[in-house]
Amino acid sequence: MDALTFAAETIKALAWPVAVVLVALMVRKPVIELLPFLRKLKYKEIELEFSKELAQLKSEFAATESTISQKSQPPALSTSSNRLLNIASISASAAILEAWSELESVSMAVASSFWNQPPSDVFKNDLRLGNYLLKCKVIDEKQLAIFNKLHELRNKAAHAINLNLSEAEARTYIELASSLIAHIRAT
């Protein structure tokens, strides 16, 4: 076997593996971006749950819950929370959108109160709303992280196609949003 034949055979043998690796590298980023939208992935005997964002957020919230409860004691369940939980039994995504809308409204009202003006839509859909509340010492750093994560989850619920959220996940979101709302109102 001469050098030319050896090179040709080597290229033939490596063509498919190299092509597969290149394709995998090209689609790696879009696939990674889709992973948070997966709720469950099962391959043979390996099962992965990707619906951990709310659980992680809930554990983060548990760490800051003592801070929130020191400033405000929210009622067991407000009328608004009951309404949202009723919506959750019908549509989890709709309940999440409503819970965020209420959190955003309360946040805008408090932010506007620092200007002695009635609430306006200045901060509507503005990523700086949470930062402004932090700057005004309405919330702390951990609560800002929760606020931003709730906003991110709201966006996923609003824009993801075929995102099947459970009623339990919606309830968790509503509880977190309601507690943050109670804290913001108490300030």
C-alpha positions in Angstrom: 0.0 0.0 0.0 1.5 3.3 -1.1 1.1 6.6 0.7 -1.6 7.9 -1.6 -3.8 4.8 -1.1 -3.2 5.0 2.6 -4.3 8.7 2.7 -7.4 8.0 0.6 -8.5 5.1 2.8 -7.9 7.1 6.0 -10.0 10.0 4.6 -12.7 7.5 3.7 -12.7 6.0 7.1 -12.8 9.3 8.9 -15.3 11.2 6.7 -18.5 10.1 8.5 -17.2 10.4 12.1 -15.9 13.9 11.3 -19.1 14.9 9.6 -21.2 13.7 12.7 -18.9 15.6 15.1 -19.1 18.8 13.0 -22.9 18.6 12.8 -23.1 18.0 16.6 -20.9 21.1 17.2 -23.1 23.2 14.9 -26.4 22.3 16.6 -25.0 22.2 20.1 -26.0 25.8 21.1 -29.6 25.6 19.8 -30.2 22.3 21.5 -28.8 23.6 24.8 -31.2 26.6 24.5 -34.1 24.2 24.1 -33.2 22.1 27.2 -35.0 24.3 29.7 -38.2 23.9 27.8 -38.1 20.1 28.2 -40.0 18.8 31.1 -38.8 15.2 30.9 -36.3 13.3 28.8 -36.1 9.6 28.9 -33.5 7.5 27.0 -33.4 3.8 27.8 -33.0 3.6 31.6 -31.9 7.2 32.0 -34.6 9.7 32.9 -33.9 13.4 33.4 -36.2 16.1 34.7 -35.8 19.5 33.2 -38.6 21.2 35.0 -36.3 22.2 37.9 -36.3 25.9 37.5 -39.3 26.4 39.7 -38.0 24.0 42.3 -34.7 25.8 42.3 -36.5 29.2 42.5 -38.6 27.9 45.4 -35.5 26.8 47.3 -33.9 30.2 46.7 -37.0 31.8 47.9 -37.0 29.6 51.1 -33.6 31.1 51.9 -35.0 34.6 51.6 -38.5 33.8 53.1 -37.4 34.8 56.6 -36.4 38.3 55.2 -39.8 38.7 53.5 -41.8 37.4 56.5 -40.1 39.8 58.9 -41.4 42.8 57.0 -44.8 41.5 56.1 -47.1 38.7 57.1 -49.1 37.8 54.0 -52.5 36.3 54.6 -52.8 32.6 54.1 -54.3 33.1 50.7 -55.5 36.4 49.3 -58.6 36.7 47.1 -56.3 37.3 44.2 -54.3 34.2 44.9 -57.5 32.2 45.1 -58.5 33.6 41.7 -55.1 32.7 40.3 -55.3 29.2 41.7 -58.7 28.7 40.1 -57.2 29.9 36.8 -54.3 27.4 37.3 -56.8 24.5 37.4 -57.9 25.5 33.9 -54.7 26.8 32.3 -51.3 26.9 34.1 -49.8 29.3 31.5 -52.7 31.7 31.9 -52.3 31.6 35.7 -48.6 32.3 35.4 -49.2 35.3 33.1 -51.9 36.7 35.4 -49.6 36.3 38.5 -46.8 38.1 36.7 -49.2 40.8 35.6 -50.2 41.4 39.2 -46.6 41.4 40.4 -45.7 43.9 37.7 -48.7 46.2 38.5 -47.8 46.3 42.2 -44.2 46.9 41.4 -45.0 49.7 39.0 -47.4 51.3 41.6 -44.6 51.2 44.2 -42.0 52.5 41.8 -44.3 55.4 40.7 -45.0 56.3 44.3 -41.4 57.4 44.7 -42.2 60.1 42.1 -45.4 61.1 43.8 -47.3 60.3 40.6 -50.0 57.8 39.8 -48.9 54.5 38.4 -48.0 54.6 34.8 -46.7 52.2 32.2 -43.2 53.7 32.3 -41.8 50.4 33.6 -44.2 48.1 31.8 -42.1 45.2 30.3 -39.0 47.0 31.4 -36.2 44.9 32.7 -35.1 47.8 35.0 -38.2 47.7 37.1 -36.6 45.2 39.6 -33.4 47.1 39.6 -35.3 50.3 40.4 -37.0 48.5 43.3 -33.6 47.4 44.6 -32.2 50.9 44.3 -35.2 52.2 46.3 -34.6 49.5 48.9 -38.0 47.9 48.4 -36.4 44.5 47.7 -32.9 43.1 48.3 -30.5 41.3 46.0 -32.0 37.8 46.6 -35.5 39.1 46.0 -34.3 40.8 42.8 -33.0 37.5 41.6 -36.4 35.9 42.4 -38.1 38.8 40.6 -36.0 38.4 37.5 -36.4 34.6 37.5 -40.2 35.0 37.8 -40.0 37.3 34.8 -38.0 34.8 32.8 -40.4 32.0 33.7 -43.3 34.2 32.7 -41.7 34.8 29.3 -41.2 31.1 28.8 -44.8 30.4 29.7 -45.9 33.1 27.3 -43.7 32.3 24.3 -43.0 28.6 24.4 -45.0 26.5 22.0 -46.4 23.3 23.5 -45.1 23.9 26.9 -47.2 21.7 29.2 -47.1 23.1 32.6 -48.7 21.3 35.5 -51.1 22.8 37.9 -48.6 22.2 40.7 -46.0 24.2 38.8 -48.4 27.1 38.3 -49.3 26.9 42.1 -45.6 27.2 43.0 -45.2 30.2 40.7 -48.3 31.8 42.1 -47.1 31.3 45.7 -43.8 32.8 45.0 -45.3 35.8 43.1 -47.9 36.3 45.9 -45.3 36.4 48.6 -43.2 38.9 46.7 -46.3 41.0 46.0 -47.1 41.0 49.7 -43.5 42.1 50.5 -43.5 44.9 47.9 -46.9 46.1 49.1 -45.8 46.2 52.7 -42.9 48.6 51.9 
